[in-house]
Amino acid sequence: MISPWELRKKFRENEWRHSDQWDRLDIKCTYDRQANPNSKQAPGTRSKMFRFRTDGVTVLTIHFFVKPDFSLGASGKFDPKYLVVNGVGYSAL
């Protein structure tokens, strides 16, 4: 386990957003609900979690908020919860 900040750094360094791996991944929404009022998001914002797998193995799990206008809420970035880099799995404390 590593800190959430270290996990975000690894996520950015591995450039998942620009990866050629997307078409080989099985992507599934595992959580989609109204954002908790304590998250201080705009009314109508959704809280979502997606799991990314390849060959049946989870390689990435991310959380993000989607505002009613379909833009990303909070920081405007994906928040990784689990990530595999070079065969090593990392999750936040």
C-alpha positions, 0 to 999 in steps of 0.5 A, a space after each residue: 500500500 502507498 499513499 493516495 498521492 503516490 498512487 496518483 503520481 504512478 498513474 500519471 507517470 504511466 500515462 493511462 490516459 494516452 495508452 494504446 492498451 485501452 482497446 485490449 481492456 475489459 472496462 466495467 462501471 462498478 459503482 454509479 450513485 449520487 455523490 454524497 453531500 459530504 463530498 461538496 459536489 454540485 447537486 446532481 453530480 454522480 460518483 463513479 468507479 470503473 474497473 479495468 481488466 486484461 485477461 481477467 486480471 484487474 489492472 486499474 480501478 479509478 473513481 471520479 465525479 461526473 457533474 450534470 454537464 458531464 464534465 469531471 467534478 472535484 479536481 477534474 481528474 481521475 482518482 486511481 484506487 488500484 493500479 498495476 505497474 510492471 506486474 506490481 499492484 498498488 493501492 492507496 492506504 
